[in-house]
Amino acid sequence: MAENNLIHETSPYLLQHAHNPVDWYGWNDEALKKAKDENKPIFLSIGYSSCHWCHVMEHESFENEDVAKFMNDNFVNIKVDREERPDIDDIYQKVCQIATGQGGWPLSIFLTPDQKPFYVGTYFPVLDSYGRPGFGSICRQLSQAWKEKPKDIEKSAENFLNALNKTEKVSVPSKLERSILDEAAMNLFQLGDSTCGGFGSAPKFPNAANVSFLFRYAKLSGLSKFTEFGLKTLKKMANGGIFDQIGGGFHRYSTDAKWLVPHFEKMLYDNALIPVNYAEAFQITKDPFYLDVLKKTLDFVLREMTSPEGGFYSAYDADSEGVEGKFYVWKKSEIKEILGDDADIFCLFYDVTDGGNWEGNNILCNNLNISTVAFNFGTTEDKVRETLQHCSKKLLDIRSKRIPPGLDDKILVSWNSLMVTAFAKGYRVTNDSRYLDAAKNCISFIENNLFSEGKLLRTYKNKTAKIDGYLEDYSYFVNCLLDVFEIEPDPKYLKLAIKLGHHLVDHFWDSENNSFFMTSDNHEKLIIRPKSNYDLSLPSGNSVSAFVMLRLFHFSQEQQFLEITTKIMESQAQMAAENPFGFGYLLNTISLYLEKPVEITIINPENSQLCNSVILEYIPNAIIVTVQNSDQLFALSTYPFFAGKSFEEKTSVFICKNFTCSLPLHTIDEINSDL
């Protein structure tokens, strides 16, 4: 079987294409030089390993000998994994948005040898069909234009570049005041689906930061409808097919408004962002339902997405054996055979029918209360719970013997950092030491494998770490260091977080436009130096940087951190108020800033009842650090946050607000009256 230059890559997505007849290159100096030397246009194809339409286009076009021959003769063909190179993806996605009004993957862009785009689209069928030009004929037309109408191509490329430069200058400075949050909350609430929860209609995405913002705003405003909407969303998601009912973990998004039929891929970042919502919901309601979803999700990641070295893998495909969802769905007859007499209870609870709820199969989902099922079978709720647990385990064991979807086993710093945060929050509400261990192991893994000369690298696979870290890698990693530090305040975590905070300011900050670039000042030069400002499936590097700078300021009292977070928030607050859907994480940061963080230090946590009265409460604007022993407190005393606090023989709590601190508090009543 022929192979091309991708055979030397580590990305699972690029390796999927290593045996195409297309003479692919990775994005590297060799490929870019070849385009210049031979004066050939570049065909750039961007995708990721669990992307369904990427697989389709590969099969139709890139495995087609005739198409490949034409591509090889007339273009320099470059493949990029968008998860490895978010900077390249960000630039050319913006071009696609400008040209077509939408983006997505696979992203197909034709570039001049100096990387300027002149034609762009997403998926192209191999032949002209459905009114869409076929990939083969597009290649022929563009190759001809390149040779015969170079001026037209140059003009088109310049137009794109001008439009692109305009998109990077986004800033409408505004004052940071409560009205920003009021406007954002009302605008977001209007997008909500009052029947099924979530925002908009189909397809529906989890949007974790927006749910967090509604919870925060409800506490700030005292308006319970915002909490109720957030809880409804989380309940509907957990009961729908978007949640893997027996294996735990969330699929990418729902193709319908009811959360029933997911797009079956499972991404690490969704399973990192969503559990934080369930931890918050548990703190707000104390309802074990939310805790159960959180545990099932974190346990899924421990079981199926954790590498032996302690990092977390990136994604599972939607397809197995070439069929989407095949791994996850069931026939009723199959369930009856496996479960025997217990099948009736299981099938009623999980809505399993002979005809199925999706293409003749059953996606497990739940629309009934346990009490209804118990009543129906004349048994107790506990007995039903026991039966469901036992049945789920049986089915999961059988399912694990099926051919699994493909796993993308590269390890990304930014996504791993989100997962560390999820495990830290999970530990706080469950006290399950496995979660804290997973968080600490991952931080050690990143420290040992993804640092080079004091700088973060982005991606790791086959014992190889590469690509300089992006804004999101640094900001998410600093955030998770602080999350673990609050639970186990080893000074090394805070020291590293502050050091990397300075690195961000020194190498990523754009002082002219009051925001961070996506790439550092010594990163490879592309046609523009991109920025990411929107909180979409991932929070933007700018929003998370603002959040960590605010936290770092409270630990260190270094004014520079406060100045930078304020500048980011001021430059984007107006946009966030008007378009809250794209700024959920930033709104949480603005909310924290306006409410002013409450600094809570728990010293000597032996009285677990007293500790839990603080930790299990929903106090979104609190920074809560638990100091275990006097050595730890002594080692931390140089930081302003811990100055002047002494270790006591019994559990004591200090609460500081507006730069004034309480005396040590020793009872739950004292704490509650101070909060």
C-alpha positions as CSV (number, residue, x, y, z in Angstrom):
1,M,0.0,0.0,0.0
2,A,1.4,3.4,-0.9
3,E,2.1,5.9,1.8
4,N,2.7,9.6,1.9
5,N,4.5,12.1,4.2
6,L,1.9,11.8,6.9
7,I,3.3,8.4,7.9
8,H,5.8,10.3,10.1
9,E,3.1,12.3,12.0
10,T,1.8,11.4,15.5
11,S,-1.8,12.8,15.1
12,P,-4.3,9.9,14.7
13,Y,-6.2,12.0,12.2
14,L,-3.2,12.6,10.0
15,L,-2.2,8.9,10.2
16,Q,-5.7,8.0,9.0
17,H,-4.7,9.6,5.7
18,A,-1.2,8.3,5.5
19,H,-2.2,5.6,3.0
20,N,-4.2,7.8,0.6
21,P,-2.9,8.1,-3.0
22,V,-2.8,11.9,-2.4
23,D,0.8,12.9,-1.7
24,W,-0.1,14.7,1.6
25,Y,2.2,16.8,3.7
26,G,1.8,18.0,7.2
27,W,1.9,21.8,7.7
28,N,5.7,22.2,7.8
29,D,8.5,24.2,6.1
30,E,9.1,21.5,3.5
31,A,5.6,21.7,2.2
32,L,5.4,25.5,2.2
33,K,8.8,25.8,0.5
34,K,7.7,23.3,-2.2
35,A,4.7,25.4,-3.0
36,K,6.9,28.5,-3.4
37,D,9.7,26.7,-5.3
38,E,7.2,25.1,-7.8
39,N,4.8,28.1,-7.8
40,K,1.9,25.8,-7.1
41,P,-1.3,26.6,-5.1
42,I,-1.8,24.8,-1.8
43,F,-4.8,22.7,-1.1
44,L,-5.3,22.7,2.6
45,S,-7.7,20.2,4.2
46,I,-8.4,20.6,8.0
47,G,-10.4,18.1,10.1
48,Y,-10.1,15.9,13.1
49,S,-10.2,12.2,13.8
50,S,-13.8,11.8,15.1
51,C,-15.4,13.9,12.3
52,H,-17.9,12.0,10.2
53,W,-17.9,14.1,7.1
54,C,-14.1,14.2,7.1
55,H,-14.2,10.4,6.7
56,V,-16.8,10.7,3.9
57,M,-14.7,13.1,1.9
58,E,-11.6,11.0,2.4
59,H,-13.3,7.9,1.1
60,E,-15.0,9.7,-1.9
61,S,-12.2,12.0,-3.0
62,F,-8.9,11.3,-1.3
63,E,-9.0,7.6,-1.9
64,N,-10.0,8.1,-5.6
65,E,-6.9,7.5,-7.8
66,D,-8.0,9.9,-10.5
67,V,-8.7,12.8,-8.2
68,A,-5.5,12.1,-6.2
69,K,-3.4,12.2,-9.4
70,F,-4.9,15.5,-10.4
71,M,-4.3,16.9,-6.9
72,N,-0.7,15.7,-6.9
73,D,0.1,17.1,-10.3
74,N,-1.4,20.6,-9.7
75,F,-1.3,21.3,-6.0
76,V,0.8,20.9,-2.9
77,N,-1.6,19.1,-0.6
78,I,-1.5,19.7,3.2
79,K,-3.5,18.0,5.9
80,V,-4.0,19.6,9.3
81,D,-5.5,18.2,12.5
82,R,-7.4,21.2,13.9
83,E,-7.0,19.9,17.4
84,E,-3.2,20.1,17.0
85,R,-3.2,23.4,15.2
86,P,-6.1,25.6,16.4
87,D,-4.3,28.7,15.1
88,I,-4.4,27.5,11.5
89,D,-8.0,26.3,11.9
90,D,-9.1,29.6,13.5
91,I,-7.7,31.7,10.6
92,Y,-9.2,29.7,7.8
93,Q,-12.5,29.0,9.6
94,K,-12.9,32.8,9.8
95,V,-12.3,33.0,6.0
96,C,-14.9,30.3,5.5
97,Q,-17.4,32.3,7.6
98,I,-16.7,35.5,5.6
99,A,-17.1,33.6,2.3
100,T,-20.1,31.3,3.0
101,G,-21.7,32.5,6.2
102,Q,-20.8,29.2,7.9
103,G,-17.8,27.0,8.9
104,G,-17.2,23.5,9.9
105,W,-15.2,20.4,9.1
106,P,-13.8,19.1,6.8
107,L,-12.5,22.6,5.9
108,S,-11.2,22.8,2.3
109,I,-9.2,25.8,1.4
110,F,-7.1,26.7,-1.6
111,L,-4.2,29.0,-0.9
112,T,-1.5,30.9,-2.8
113,P,2.1,29.7,-2.0
114,D,2.3,32.5,0.6
115,Q,-0.8,31.0,2.5
116,K,-3.4,33.5,1.3
117,P,-6.8,31.9,0.7
118,F,-8.5,32.4,-2.6
119,Y,-11.3,29.7,-2.5
120,V,-12.9,28.0,0.5
121,G,-15.6,25.6,1.4
122,T,-16.3,22.6,3.8
123,Y,-17.3,19.2,2.5
124,F,-17.4,18.8,-1.2
125,P,-18.9,15.7,-2.8
126,V,-16.6,14.0,-5.3
127,L,-19.0,14.7,-8.3
128,D,-21.3,17.6,-9.0
129,S,-24.5,16.8,-7.0
130,Y,-27.3,18.5,-5.0
131,G,-26.4,21.7,-6.7
132,R,-22.9,21.6,-5.1
133,P,-19.9,21.6,-7.3
134,G,-17.9,18.3,-7.1
135,F,-14.4,18.3,-5.7
136,G,-12.9,17.1,-8.9
137,S,-14.3,19.9,-11.0
138,I,-13.4,22.6,-8.4
139,C,-9.8,21.4,-8.5
140,R,-9.8,21.6,-12.3
141,Q,-11.3,25.1,-12.5
142,L,-9.0,26.5,-9.8
143,S,-5.9,24.9,-11.4
144,Q,-6.9,26.5,-14.7
145,A,-7.5,29.9,-13.1
146,W,-4.2,29.7,-11.3
147,K,-2.4,29.3,-14.7
148,E,-4.6,31.6,-16.8
149,K,-6.0,34.3,-14.5
150,P,-3.4,34.9,-11.8
151,K,-4.6,38.5,-11.3
152,D,-8.1,37.3,-10.4
153,I,-6.7,34.9,-7.9
154,E,-4.5,37.6,-6.4
155,K,-7.4,40.0,-6.1
156,S,-9.6,37.4,-4.4
157,A,-6.8,36.5,-1.9
158,E,-6.3,40.2,-1.1
159,N,-10.1,40.7,-0.5
160,F,-10.1,37.8,1.9
161,L,-7.0,39.1,3.8
162,N,-8.6,42.5,4.2
163,A,-11.8,41.1,5.5
164,L,-9.8,38.8,7.8
165,N,-7.8,41.6,9.3
166,K,-11.0,43.5,10.1
167,T,-12.4,40.5,12.1
168,E,-9.5,40.6,14.5
169,K,-10.2,44.1,15.7
170,V,-13.2,43.6,18.0
171,S,-13.6,45.9,20.9
172,V,-16.4,48.2,22.2
173,P,-15.1,49.4,25.5
174,S,-17.6,49.6,28.3
175,K,-17.9,50.1,32.0
176,L,-18.0,47.0,34.1
177,E,-21.3,47.3,36.0
178,R,-24.2,45.1,37.1
179,S,-26.3,46.1,34.1
180,I,-24.0,44.1,31.8
181,L,-25.0,40.9,33.7
182,D,-28.7,41.9,33.7
183,E,-28.8,42.4,30.0
184,A,-26.8,39.2,29.3
185,A,-29.0,37.1,31.5
186,M,-32.3,38.3,29.9
187,N,-30.8,37.8,26.4
188,L,-29.6,34.3,27.2
189,F,-32.9,33.4,28.9
190,Q,-34.8,34.3,25.7
191,L,-32.7,31.8,23.7
192,G,-33.7,29.1,26.1
193,D,-36.0,26.2,25.2
194,S,-38.6,26.3,28.0
195,T,-39.8,22.7,27.2
196,C,-36.6,20.7,26.9
197,G,-34.0,23.0,28.3
198,G,-30.9,24.1,26.5
199,F,-30.5,26.9,24.0
200,G,-32.0,27.2,20.5
201,S,-33.6,24.3,18.7
202,A,-31.9,21.4,17.0
203,P,-29.0,20.6,16.9
204,K,-28.5,21.2,20.6
205,F,-25.1,21.6,22.3
206,P,-24.4,21.4,26.1
207,N,-23.1,24.9,26.5
208,A,-21.8,24.4,30.0
209,A,-20.5,27.9,30.7
210,N,-24.0,29.4,29.9
211,V,-25.7,27.1,32.4
212,S,-23.1,28.2,35.0
213,F,-23.8,31.8,34.2
214,L,-27.6,31.3,34.8
215,F,-26.8,29.7,38.2
216,R,-24.5,32.6,39.1
217,Y,-27.0,35.2,38.0
218,A,-29.9,33.5,39.9
219,K,-27.8,33.8,43.1
220,L,-26.9,37.4,42.4
221,S,-30.4,38.5,41.5
222,G,-32.4,36.2,43.7
223,L,-34.5,35.2,40.7
224,S,-35.2,31.5,40.9
225,K,-36.4,31.1,37.3
226,F,-32.7,31.2,36.1
227,T,-31.8,28.3,38.5
228,E,-34.9,26.4,37.5
229,F,-34.0,26.7,33.8
230,G,-30.4,25.5,34.4
231,L,-31.6,22.5,36.4
232,K,-34.2,21.6,33.8
233,T,-31.5,21.6,31.1
234,L,-29.2,19.4,33.2
235,K,-32.0,17.0,34.0
236,K,-33.2,16.7,30.4
237,M,-29.6,16.1,29.2
238,A,-29.0,13.4,31.8
239,N,-32.2,11.6,31.0
240,G,-31.7,11.9,27.2
241,G,-29.7,9.8,24.7
242,I,-26.9,12.5,24.7
243,F,-25.9,10.9,28.0
244,D,-24.6,7.3,27.8
245,Q,-27.0,5.8,30.3
246,I,-25.1,2.7,31.1
247,G,-21.5,3.7,30.3
248,G,-21.5,7.3,31.6
249,G,-20.2,10.3,29.7
250,F,-21.8,12.7,27.2
251,H,-21.9,12.6,23.5
252,R,-21.0,15.7,21.4
253,Y,-24.5,17.1,20.8
254,S,-28.1,16.2,20.2
255,T,-29.4,16.2,16.7
256,D,-33.0,16.9,18.0
257,A,-34.4,19.4,20.5
258,K,-35.2,16.7,23.0
259,W,-31.6,15.5,23.7
260,L,-32.7,12.0,22.4
261,V,-30.5,11.3,19.4
262,P,-26.9,12.3,19.8
263,H,-24.1,12.7,17.3
264,F,-22.3,9.8,19.0
265,E,-18.7,11.0,19.2
266,K,-17.5,11.5,22.7
267,M,-15.0,14.4,23.2
268,L,-12.8,14.8,26.3
269,Y,-13.6,18.5,26.6
270,D,-17.4,17.9,26.8
271,N,-16.8,15.3,29.6
272,A,-14.6,17.9,31.4
273,L,-16.9,20.9,31.1
274,I,-20.3,19.3,31.7
275,P,-19.5,17.6,35.1
276,V,-18.8,21.0,36.6
277,N,-22.4,22.0,36.0
278,Y,-23.6,18.8,37.8
279,A,-21.3,19.6,40.7
280,E,-22.9,23.1,40.9
281,A,-26.4,21.7,40.6
282,F,-25.7,19.3,43.5
283,Q,-24.4,22.2,45.6
284,I,-27.5,24.2,44.8
285,T,-30.1,21.4,45.4
286,K,-28.3,18.6,47.4
287,D,-30.2,16.2,45.0
288,P,-28.1,13.0,44.6
289,F,-29.4,12.7,41.0
290,Y,-26.8,15.4,39.9
291,L,-24.0,13.7,41.9
292,D,-24.8,10.4,40.2
293,V,-24.4,11.9,36.7
294,L,-21.2,13.6,37.7
295,K,-19.7,10.3,39.1
296,K,-20.8,8.3,36.1
297,T,-19.1,10.8,33.8
298,L,-15.9,11.0,35.7
299,D,-15.8,7.2,36.1
300,F,-16.2,6.8,32.3
301,V,-13.1,9.1,31.8
302,L,-11.1,7.1,34.4
303,R,-12.1,3.8,32.8
304,E,-11.9,4.6,29.1
305,M,-10.0,7.9,28.4
306,T,-7.1,7.8,30.8
307,S,-3.6,6.8,29.6
308,P,-1.3,4.6,31.7
309,E,0.9,7.6,32.2
310,G,-1.9,9.7,33.7
311,G,-2.9,11.9,30.7
312,F,-6.3,11.9,29.1
313,Y,-7.1,10.8,25.5
314,S,-8.9,13.2,23.2
315,A,-12.0,11.6,21.6
316,Y,-13.9,8.5,20.5
317,D,-15.4,8.3,17.0
318,A,-19.2,8.3,16.5
319,D,-18.9,5.3,14.1
320,S,-17.9,1.7,14.7
321,E,-17.8,-0.8,11.9
322,G,-18.6,2.1,9.6
323,V,-22.0,2.7,11.2
324,E,-22.8,5.7,13.4
325,G,-23.9,4.8,16.9
326,K,-23.7,1.0,16.4
327,F,-21.7,0.5,19.5
328,Y,-24.3,2.2,21.8
329,V,-27.7,1.1,20.6
330,W,-29.8,-2.0,21.4
331,K,-32.6,-4.2,20.0
332,K,-35.2,-5.1,22.6
333,S,-34.8,-8.8,21.8
334,E,-31.1,-8.6,22.6
335,I,-31.8,-6.9,26.0
336,K,-34.4,-9.6,26.9
337,E,-32.0,-12.4,26.1
338,I,-29.3,-10.8,28.3
339,L,-31.5,-9.7,31.2
340,G,-34.1,-12.4,31.4
341,D,-36.8,-11.6,34.0
342,D,-35.3,-8.2,34.9
343,A,-35.7,-7.0,31.3
344,D,-39.2,-5.7,31.8
345,I,-38.2,-3.2,34.5
346,F,-35.2,-2.1,32.6
347,C,-37.1,-1.7,29.3
348,L,-39.9,0.3,30.9
349,F,-37.4,2.6,32.7
350,Y,-35.2,3.2,29.7
351,D,-37.9,3.4,27.1
352,V,-36.9,0.3,25.2
353,T,-39.6,-0.8,22.7
354,D,-39.8,-3.5,19.9
355,G,-39.8,-0.9,17.2
356,G,-37.0,1.2,18.8
357,N,-36.8,5.0,19.0
358,W,-34.1,5.4,16.3
359,E,-33.7,3.6,13.0
360,G,-35.2,0.4,14.4
361,N,-32.9,0.4,17.4
362,N,-33.1,1.7,20.9
363,I,-31.1,4.6,22.3
364,L,-31.4,4.3,26.0
365,C,-33.1,7.3,27.6
366,N,-35.4,7.8,30.6
367,N,-38.7,9.6,30.8
368,L,-40.2,7.9,33.9
369,N,-39.6,8.3,37.7
370,I,-38.4,5.3,39.6
371,S,-41.6,5.6,41.7
372,T,-43.8,5.1,38.7
373,V,-41.8,2.0,37.7
374,A,-42.0,0.6,41.2
375,F,-45.8,1.2,41.4
376,N,-46.2,-0.5,38.0
377,F,-44.4,-3.6,39.1
378,G,-45.7,-3.6,42.7
379,T,-42.3,-3.4,44.2
380,T,-40.2,-0.9,46.2
381,E,-38.1,2.0,44.7
382,D,-34.9,0.5,46.2
383,K,-35.6,-2.8,44.5
384,V,-36.0,-1.0,41.2
385,R,-32.8,0.9,41.7
386,E,-31.0,-2.3,42.5
387,T,-32.3,-4.0,39.4
388,L,-31.4,-1.1,37.1
389,Q,-27.9,-1.0,38.5
390,H,-27.4,-4.8,38.1
391,C,-28.9,-4.7,34.6
392,S,-26.8,-1.8,33.5
393,K,-23.6,-3.5,34.6
394,K,-24.6,-6.7,32.7
395,L,-25.3,-4.7,29.5
396,L,-22.1,-2.7,29.9
397,D,-20.1,-5.9,30.1
398,I,-21.7,-7.3,27.0
399,R,-21.3,-3.9,25.2
400,S,-17.6,-3.7,26.0
401,K,-17.1,-6.9,23.9
402,R,-18.5,-5.1,20.8
403,I,-16.1,-3.6,18.2
404,P,-15.4,-0.1,19.8
405,P,-15.4,3.2,18.0
406,G,-11.9,4.5,17.0
407,L,-10.0,6.3,19.8
408,D,-8.0,9.4,19.2
409,D,-5.3,8.8,21.8
410,K,-3.3,12.0,21.5
411,I,-3.1,14.1,24.7
412,L,-3.7,17.8,24.5
413,V,-2.6,20.1,27.4
414,S,-5.6,22.4,27.1
415,W,-8.3,19.6,27.2
416,N,-6.4,17.7,29.9
417,S,-6.4,20.8,32.0
418,L,-10.2,21.1,31.7
419,M,-10.4,17.5,32.8
420,V,-8.1,18.2,35.8
421,T,-10.6,21.0,36.8
422,A,-13.5,18.6,36.5
423,F,-11.8,16.0,38.7
424,A,-10.9,18.7,41.3
425,K,-14.6,19.9,41.4
426,G,-15.7,16.3,41.4
427,Y,-13.5,15.5,44.4
428,R,-14.8,18.6,46.3
429,V,-18.4,17.3,46.2
430,T,-17.8,13.6,46.5
431,N,-14.7,13.3,48.6
432,D,-13.7,10.4,46.3
433,S,-9.9,10.3,46.5
434,R,-9.6,8.7,43.0
435,Y,-10.7,12.0,41.5
436,L,-8.1,14.0,43.3
437,D,-5.4,11.4,42.4
438,A,-6.4,11.6,38.7
439,A,-6.1,15.4,38.8
440,K,-2.7,15.4,40.5
441,N,-1.4,12.6,38.2
442,C,-2.3,14.5,35.1
443,I,-0.6,17.7,36.4
444,S,2.6,15.6,37.0
445,F,2.3,14.1,33.6
446,I,2.1,17.5,31.9
447,E,5.0,18.8,34.1
448,N,7.1,15.8,33.2
449,N,6.3,15.4,29.5
450,L,4.9,18.7,28.0
451,F,7.4,21.3,29.3
452,S,10.4,22.3,27.3
453,E,12.8,25.1,28.5
454,G,10.1,26.5,30.7
455,K,7.5,26.6,27.9
456,L,4.4,24.4,27.5
457,L,4.0,22.2,24.5
458,R,0.6,21.4,23.2
459,T,0.3,17.7,22.1
460,Y,1.7,14.4,23.1
461,K,1.6,10.9,21.6
462,N,4.0,8.0,21.3
463,K,6.3,9.6,23.9
464,T,6.6,12.6,21.6
465,A,5.6,16.1,22.7
466,K,5.4,18.9,20.1
467,I,4.0,22.2,18.9
468,D,4.4,25.3,21.1
469,G,1.5,25.8,23.5
470,Y,-1.3,28.2,22.6
471,L,-3.2,30.7,24.8
472,E,-5.7,28.0,25.7
473,D,-3.0,25.6,26.8
474,Y,-1.5,28.1,29.2
475,S,-4.7,29.6,30.5
476,Y,-6.5,26.3,31.1
477,F,-3.4,24.8,32.7
478,V,-3.0,27.7,35.1
479,N,-6.7,27.4,36.0
480,C,-6.4,23.7,36.8
481,L,-3.3,24.3,38.9
482,L,-5.2,26.8,41.0
483,D,-8.2,24.4,41.3
484,V,-5.9,21.6,42.7
485,F,-4.0,24.1,44.8
486,E,-7.3,25.2,46.6
487,I,-7.8,21.5,47.6
488,E,-4.2,20.7,48.4
489,P,-2.3,23.9,48.8
490,D,1.2,22.7,47.9
491,P,3.1,25.9,47.2
492,K,4.6,24.4,44.0
493,Y,1.2,24.6,42.3
494,L,0.8,28.3,43.1
495,K,4.4,29.1,42.2
496,L,4.0,27.5,38.8
497,A,0.7,29.2,38.2
498,I,2.1,32.6,38.9
499,K,5.2,31.9,36.8
500,L,3.0,30.9,33.8
501,G,0.7,33.9,34.4
502,H,3.7,36.1,33.9
503,H,4.7,34.1,30.8
504,L,1.2,34.8,29.3
505,V,1.6,38.5,29.9
506,D,5.1,38.6,28.5
507,H,4.5,36.5,25.3
508,F,0.8,36.7,24.4
509,W,-0.6,40.1,25.5
510,D,-1.6,42.6,22.9
511,S,-1.4,45.9,24.7
512,E,-2.8,47.9,21.8
513,N,-6.1,46.0,21.7
514,N,-6.3,44.9,25.3
515,S,-6.6,41.2,24.7
516,F,-4.4,38.1,24.3
517,F,-3.2,36.6,21.0
518,M,-3.8,32.9,20.5
519,T,-0.1,32.4,19.7
520,S,3.0,33.5,21.5
521,D,5.3,36.2,20.1
522,N,7.8,33.5,19.1
523,H,5.3,31.2,17.3
524,E,5.5,30.4,13.6
525,K,4.3,33.4,11.6
526,L,1.1,32.9,9.7
527,I,-0.9,35.3,7.5
528,I,-2.3,36.9,10.6
529,R,-1.7,36.4,14.4
530,P,-5.1,35.1,15.4
531,K,-7.2,35.8,18.4
532,S,-10.0,33.7,19.9
533,N,-12.7,35.7,21.7
534,Y,-15.8,33.5,21.6
535,D,-16.8,30.9,24.2
536,L,-18.2,28.2,22.0
537,S,-17.7,24.4,22.4
538,L,-14.5,25.5,24.3
539,P,-14.1,28.6,26.4
540,S,-11.9,31.2,24.7
541,G,-8.3,31.6,25.8
542,N,-9.1,35.3,26.5
543,S,-12.0,34.5,28.8
544,V,-10.1,31.9,30.8
545,S,-7.0,34.2,30.9
546,A,-9.2,36.9,32.4
547,F,-10.5,34.4,35.0
548,V,-7.1,33.1,36.0
549,M,-5.6,36.6,36.2
550,L,-8.3,37.6,38.6
551,R,-7.6,34.5,40.8
552,L,-3.9,35.1,40.6
553,F,-4.4,38.7,41.8
554,H,-6.2,37.5,44.8
555,F,-3.5,35.1,45.8
556,S,-0.5,37.4,45.0
557,Q,-1.9,40.9,45.1
558,E,0.2,41.7,42.0
559,Q,-1.6,44.7,40.4
560,Q,-0.5,43.7,36.9
561,F,-2.9,40.7,37.0
562,L,-5.8,42.8,38.0
563,E,-5.1,45.4,35.4
564,I,-5.0,42.8,32.6
565,T,-8.2,41.0,33.6
566,T,-10.0,44.4,33.8
567,K,-8.8,45.4,30.4
568,I,-10.0,42.2,28.8
569,M,-13.4,42.4,30.5
570,E,-13.9,46.1,29.6
571,S,-13.1,45.5,26.0
572,Q,-15.6,42.7,25.6
573,A,-18.3,43.3,28.2
574,Q,-20.7,45.1,25.8
575,M,-20.4,42.3,23.2
576,A,-21.0,39.8,26.0
577,A,-24.2,41.6,27.1
578,E,-25.5,41.6,23.6
579,N,-24.5,38.1,22.6
580,P,-24.3,36.2,25.8
581,F,-24.4,32.8,24.0
582,G,-20.9,33.3,22.7
583,F,-19.4,34.7,26.0
584,G,-20.7,32.5,28.8
585,Y,-17.3,32.0,30.4
586,L,-16.4,35.6,30.2
587,L,-19.7,36.5,31.9
588,N,-18.9,34.2,34.8
589,T,-15.6,36.1,35.1
590,I,-17.3,39.5,35.0
591,S,-19.8,38.2,37.6
592,L,-16.9,37.1,39.9
593,Y,-15.2,40.5,39.5
594,L,-18.3,42.5,40.2
595,E,-19.4,40.5,43.2
596,K,-15.8,40.5,44.5
597,P,-14.3,37.1,45.4
598,V,-14.8,36.0,48.9
599,E,-11.5,34.5,50.2
600,I,-12.2,31.5,52.5
601,T,-9.3,29.7,54.2
602,I,-10.1,26.5,56.1
603,I,-7.3,25.7,58.5
604,N,-6.9,22.2,60.0
605,P,-9.8,20.3,58.2
606,E,-10.3,17.6,60.9
607,N,-13.9,18.7,61.6
608,S,-15.4,17.4,58.4
609,Q,-18.9,18.6,59.2
610,L,-17.6,22.2,59.5
611,C,-15.6,21.9,56.3
612,N,-18.5,20.4,54.3
613,S,-20.8,23.2,55.5
614,V,-18.6,25.5,53.4
615,I,-17.4,23.2,50.6
616,L,-20.8,21.7,49.8
617,E,-22.5,25.1,49.6
618,Y,-23.0,26.9,46.3
619,I,-20.8,30.0,46.7
620,P,-19.7,30.8,43.1
621,N,-17.7,33.8,44.0
622,A,-15.6,32.0,46.7
623,I,-11.9,31.1,46.6
624,I,-11.8,28.3,49.1
625,V,-8.4,26.9,50.2
626,T,-8.1,24.1,52.7
627,V,-4.8,24.2,54.6
628,Q,-3.9,20.7,56.0
629,N,-1.0,21.4,58.4
630,S,1.2,24.1,60.0
631,D,4.1,23.4,57.6
632,Q,1.9,24.1,54.7
633,L,0.7,27.4,56.2
634,F,4.2,28.4,57.0
635,A,5.4,27.7,53.4
636,L,2.5,29.8,52.1
637,S,2.8,32.7,54.5
638,T,4.8,34.8,52.0
639,Y,1.7,35.1,49.8
640,P,-0.7,37.9,50.8
641,F,-3.7,35.5,50.7
642,F,-2.3,33.6,53.7
643,A,-0.5,36.4,55.6
644,G,-1.4,36.8,59.2
645,K,-3.3,33.5,59.5
646,S,-2.1,31.1,62.2
647,F,-2.6,27.3,62.5
648,E,-5.0,26.2,65.3
649,E,-5.5,22.9,67.0
650,K,-9.2,22.8,65.9
651,T,-10.8,23.5,62.5
652,S,-11.1,27.2,62.0
653,V,-12.4,29.2,59.0
654,F,-11.2,32.7,57.9
655,I,-13.5,34.7,55.6
656,C,-12.1,37.8,53.9
657,K,-14.2,40.2,51.9
658,N,-13.2,43.6,50.5
659,F,-9.8,43.3,52.0
660,T,-11.0,42.8,55.5
661,C,-10.9,39.4,57.3
662,S,-13.0,37.8,60.0
663,L,-11.6,36.4,63.2
664,P,-11.2,32.6,63.1
665,L,-14.7,31.1,63.0
666,H,-15.4,27.7,64.7
667,T,-19.1,27.0,64.2
668,I,-21.5,26.6,61.2
669,D,-23.6,29.5,62.5
670,E,-20.7,31.9,62.7
671,I,-19.7,31.0,59.2
672,N,-23.2,31.4,57.8
673,S,-23.7,34.8,59.4
674,D,-20.4,35.9,57.9
675,L,-21.0,34.7,54.3
